[in-house]
Amino acid sequence: MALQITVDPDAATAPFEQIRAQIAEQARSGALPVGHKLPTVRGFAEELGLAANTVAKAYRALESDGVIETRGRHGTFVAAAGDAAQRQAAEAARSYAQRAVRLGLDRAAASAVVEDALRAAYGDVA
């Protein structure tokens, strides 16, 4: 199974973000199964016609998000992203809830801030 990524150099979105988003979506959808080995940074950069640092930045972001994992000299693989993403989202929610309480927000105000942020993040226009 080959990794299918396209980068539009004219897009408003940075190339590293295009790579990150496409790999994350393919991992989430199962098109890239858990354990699938990704190409090396240098090899993938050459294939895409990009600088190695661009691909490395995408891989770092994906690893930070728990979508991929690097196993030293063995390579980089698709991780069990659902579990890692769920844990990270739960930790972010706990941290936000604690901060909202410290700031004196009631539940409704704290929830409204989250809803506004989610609408902005998902591009919903209300």
RAWO-V890364 format. One record per residue. N is the residue number from 0. RES is the residue in one small letter. SS is DSSP state (2 for helix, 1 for strand, 0 for the rest). BURIAL is I if it has 24 or more other C-alpha atoms within 12 Angstrom, else O. Layout:
BEGIN
n = <N N>
res = <RES RES>
ss = <SS SS>
burial = <BURIAL BURIAL>
END
This chain:
BEGIN
n = <0 1 2 3 4 5 6 7 8 9 10 11 12 13 14 15 16 17 18 19 20 21 22 23 24 25 26 27 28 29 30 31 32 33 34 35 36 37 38 39 40 41 42 43 44 45 46 47 48 49 50 51 52 53 54 55 56 57 58 59 60 61 62 63 64 65 66 67 68 69 70 71 72 73 74 75 76 77 78 79 80 81 82 83 84 85 86 87 88 89 90 91 92 93 94 95 96 97 98 99 100 101 102 103 104 105 106 107 108 109 110 111 112 113 114 115 116 117 118 119 120 121 122 123 124 125>
res = <m a l q i t v d p d a a t a p f e q i r a q i a e q a r s g a l p v g h k l p t v r g f a e e l g l a a n t v a k a y r a l e s d g v i e t r g r h g t f v a a a g d a a q r q a a e a a r s y a q r a v r l g l d r a a a s a v v e d a l r a a y g d v a>
ss = <0 0 0 0 0 0 0 0 0 0 0 0 0 0 2 2 2 2 2 2 2 2 2 2 2 2 2 2 2 0 0 0 0 0 0 0 1 1 0 0 2 2 2 2 2 2 2 2 0 0 0 2 2 2 2 2 2 2 2 2 2 2 2 2 0 0 0 1 1 1 0 2 2 2 0 1 1 1 0 0 2 2 2 2 2 2 2 2 2 2 2 2 2 2 2 2 2 2 2 2 2 2 2 0 0 0 2 2 2 2 2 2 2 2 2 2 2 2 2 2 2 2 0 0 0 0>
burial = <O O I O I O I O O O O O O O I I I I I I I I I I I I I I O O O I I I O I I I I I I O O I I O O I O I O O O I I I O I I O O I I O I I I I I I O O O O O I I I I I I O O O O O O O O O O O O O O O O O O O O O O O O O O O O O O O O O O O O O O O O O O O O O>
END
